[in-house]
Amino acid sequence: MDILEIVEQATKDFKEALADLPKVNTRELGLDERAGRVWVDVDNGVIIAGSANARSLDYYAGFEYVDMNAVTEFAGCKIYDNSDDRVSEALDAYEG
């Protein structure tokens, strides 16, 4: 399998996984609702935003300050993990 096939398969798997996650308004995370809608994976400690919503999440919810080591970009999405306090607090607000 060449590298492009690996990337294609990983992208397909990622998009299938997104379909199984709840997509919620950022208000449910205790964030400004103008930040839009995001996918939440509490079990894995991540918040995932599509590219258009990532800009809103960065601006309206202050995710532009999330440590760059806690952010991964893949398949047109930004994945924010709970190793950053801002992300962790938003996930805690969603759960509680």
Residue frames as qw, qx, qy, qz and C-alpha x, y, z in Angstrom:
[[0.000, 0.891, 0.455, 0.000, 0.00, 0.00, 0.00],
 [0.433, 0.361, -0.027, 0.826, 1.47, 3.37, -0.97],
 [0.150, -0.185, -0.424, 0.874, 1.28, 6.53, 1.12],
 [0.339, -0.054, -0.210, -0.916, -1.67, 7.98, -0.79],
 [0.609, -0.259, -0.690, -0.293, -3.71, 4.83, -0.22],
 [0.428, -0.255, -0.668, 0.552, -2.88, 5.01, 3.48],
 [0.050, 0.111, 0.176, -0.977, -4.01, 8.65, 3.65],
 [0.480, -0.137, -0.464, -0.732, -7.20, 7.87, 1.74],
 [0.597, -0.293, -0.746, 0.000, -8.03, 4.99, 4.08],
 [0.303, -0.235, -0.538, 0.751, -7.27, 7.06, 7.20],
 [0.209, 0.008, -0.057, -0.976, -9.47, 9.89, 5.90],
 [0.574, -0.222, -0.608, -0.502, -12.31, 7.47, 5.18],
 [0.546, -0.294, -0.723, 0.303, -12.00, 5.91, 8.66],
 [0.140, -0.135, -0.340, 0.920, -11.88, 9.37, 10.28],
 [0.365, -0.084, -0.234, -0.897, -15.03, 10.54, 8.49],
 [0.622, -0.279, -0.693, -0.235, -16.86, 7.36, 9.46],
 [0.436, -0.257, -0.632, 0.587, -15.85, 7.90, 13.10],
 [0.069, 0.009, 0.106, -0.992, -17.14, 11.49, 12.96],
 [0.495, -0.241, -0.516, -0.657, -20.53, 10.21, 11.85],
 [0.630, -0.356, -0.685, 0.089, -20.79, 8.31, 15.15],
 [0.323, -0.157, -0.434, 0.826, -19.97, 11.32, 17.35],
 [0.017, 0.831, 0.520, -0.195, -22.47, 13.88, 18.66],
 [0.309, 0.340, 0.153, 0.875, -22.31, 17.24, 16.89],
 [0.275, -0.731, -0.547, 0.303, -23.30, 19.94, 19.34],
 [0.103, 0.906, 0.057, 0.406, -23.61, 23.69, 19.59],
 [0.478, 0.294, -0.487, 0.669, -20.64, 25.16, 21.43],
 [0.432, -0.543, 0.137, -0.707, -23.08, 26.60, 23.97],
 [0.930, -0.276, -0.183, -0.159, -23.32, 23.01, 25.31],
 [0.777, 0.095, -0.317, 0.536, -19.59, 23.23, 26.06],
 [0.389, -0.769, -0.241, 0.447, -20.01, 26.45, 28.03],
 [0.394, -0.130, 0.322, 0.851, -18.61, 28.44, 25.10],
 [0.280, 0.452, -0.028, -0.847, -19.94, 31.30, 23.02],
 [0.683, 0.377, 0.613, -0.121, -22.65, 29.90, 20.76],
 [0.441, 0.827, -0.162, -0.309, -21.33, 32.00, 17.86],
 [0.206, -0.539, 0.788, 0.214, -18.45, 29.52, 17.71],
 [0.614, 0.251, -0.532, -0.527, -20.84, 27.15, 15.93],
 [0.951, -0.143, 0.091, -0.259, -21.15, 23.39, 16.03],
 [0.118, 0.602, -0.789, 0.041, -18.44, 20.85, 16.81],
 [0.852, -0.085, -0.506, -0.102, -18.09, 17.12, 17.28],
 [0.383, -0.657, 0.512, -0.400, -17.36, 15.96, 20.82],
 [0.825, 0.055, -0.561, 0.044, -15.56, 12.75, 21.77],
 [0.505, -0.740, 0.275, -0.348, -15.51, 12.71, 25.56],
 [0.973, -0.184, 0.107, 0.084, -14.06, 9.18, 25.74],
 [0.781, 0.237, 0.042, 0.577, -10.96, 10.27, 23.82],
 [0.354, -0.689, -0.151, 0.614, -10.89, 13.81, 25.20],
 [0.289, -0.018, 0.416, 0.862, -11.21, 15.73, 21.95],
 [0.359, 0.726, 0.321, -0.490, -13.29, 18.45, 20.34],
 [0.460, 0.083, 0.629, 0.622, -13.32, 18.40, 16.54],
 [0.285, 0.735, 0.184, -0.587, -14.23, 21.32, 14.32],
 [0.673, 0.531, 0.391, 0.333, -14.63, 21.44, 10.56],
 [0.496, 0.114, 0.081, 0.857, -12.47, 24.07, 8.88],
 [0.096, -0.630, -0.266, -0.724, -15.20, 26.75, 8.74],
 [0.626, -0.724, -0.232, -0.174, -16.17, 26.25, 12.37],
 [0.763, -0.186, -0.196, 0.587, -12.55, 26.06, 13.50],
 [0.245, 0.383, 0.011, 0.891, -12.11, 29.73, 12.63],
 [0.447, -0.644, -0.185, -0.592, -15.22, 30.62, 14.65],
 [0.839, -0.453, -0.271, 0.132, -14.13, 28.38, 17.54],
 [0.620, 0.067, -0.161, 0.765, -10.72, 30.02, 17.55],
 [0.048, 0.427, 0.039, 0.902, -12.18, 33.53, 17.52],
 [0.524, -0.539, -0.155, -0.641, -15.37, 33.33, 19.61],
 [0.882, -0.435, -0.168, -0.062, -14.31, 30.62, 22.08],
 [0.238, -0.860, 0.450, -0.031, -10.67, 31.59, 22.44],
 [0.954, -0.041, 0.265, 0.132, -9.36, 28.34, 21.01],
 [0.535, 0.768, -0.219, 0.276, -6.73, 30.37, 19.17],
 [0.195, -0.752, 0.531, -0.338, -4.91, 30.21, 22.52],
 [0.970, -0.161, 0.165, -0.072, -4.97, 26.41, 22.73],
 [0.391, -0.607, 0.617, 0.312, -1.39, 25.13, 22.84],
 [0.570, 0.524, -0.457, -0.437, -0.35, 24.12, 19.33],
 [0.087, 0.273, -0.957, 0.055, 0.80, 20.73, 20.71],
 [0.366, 0.240, 0.780, -0.447, -2.84, 20.04, 21.60],
 [0.583, 0.597, 0.087, -0.544, -4.10, 20.70, 18.05],
 [0.426, -0.073, 0.796, 0.424, -3.98, 18.35, 15.09],
 [0.513, 0.497, -0.099, -0.693, -5.24, 19.20, 11.62],
 [0.249, -0.060, 0.935, 0.246, -6.51, 16.32, 9.53],
 [0.126, 0.422, 0.839, 0.321, -8.98, 15.84, 6.68],
 [0.068, -0.551, -0.301, -0.775, -10.15, 19.45, 6.75],
 [0.598, -0.721, -0.308, -0.164, -10.74, 19.42, 10.52],
 [0.092, 0.584, -0.562, 0.578, -9.01, 20.73, 13.60],
 [0.783, -0.361, -0.507, 0.010, -8.81, 18.28, 16.48],
 [0.113, -0.682, 0.403, -0.599, -8.29, 19.88, 19.90],
 [0.707, -0.169, -0.676, 0.122, -7.26, 17.51, 22.69],
 [0.543, -0.795, -0.188, -0.193, -7.75, 17.83, 26.41],
 [0.725, -0.112, -0.215, 0.645, -4.05, 18.19, 27.20],
 [0.105, 0.320, -0.017, 0.941, -4.87, 21.92, 27.05],
 [0.020, 0.278, 0.682, -0.677, -6.88, 23.38, 29.95],
 [0.389, 0.245, -0.068, -0.885, -9.26, 25.33, 27.69],
 [0.559, 0.062, -0.700, -0.440, -10.29, 22.13, 25.89],
 [0.310, -0.113, -0.888, 0.321, -10.45, 20.13, 29.11],
 [0.154, 0.238, 0.467, -0.837, -12.73, 22.72, 30.74],
 [0.519, 0.180, -0.290, -0.784, -15.06, 22.73, 27.74],
 [0.538, -0.010, -0.824, -0.177, -15.33, 18.93, 27.84],
 [0.148, -0.168, -0.783, 0.580, -15.99, 19.05, 31.60],
 [0.338, 0.215, 0.171, -0.900, -18.77, 21.59, 31.02],
 [0.570, 0.106, -0.575, -0.578, -20.30, 19.31, 28.38],
 [0.465, -0.072, -0.877, 0.103, -20.27, 16.32, 30.74],
 [0.207, -0.320, -0.701, 0.603, -21.55, 18.13, 33.80]]
